[in-house]
Amino acid sequence: MEPKKYSSYAEIEHDLEILKLEKEIYYQKMKLSFDKTKESIIPSEPLEGFYSVYKKVFSGTFGMILKILIPYAISWFINRKRGD
């Protein structure tokens, strides 16, 4: 491809403005595509329901006990012998 030859600074500025706008359009398309992908991967309503249940269960004394016991239970389950 042969380089374009300009006869004035106005032509250069015009092409630069076009390139700037194209860059902004591609950026907005990429951003929209990312948002759509994120929405399709992460469902919002089921997670909100799970979060409210989690918040209710893990609040108060019972929640504090669970937060302490769960790591111990997980490490016991991982480290137990297969024959037991």
Secondary structure, DSSP 8 states (H G I E B T S, - for coil): ------SSHHHHHHHHHHHHHHHHHHHHHHHHHHHHHHHHHS-HHHHHHHHHHHHHHTSHHHHHHHHHHHHHHHHHHHHS-TT-
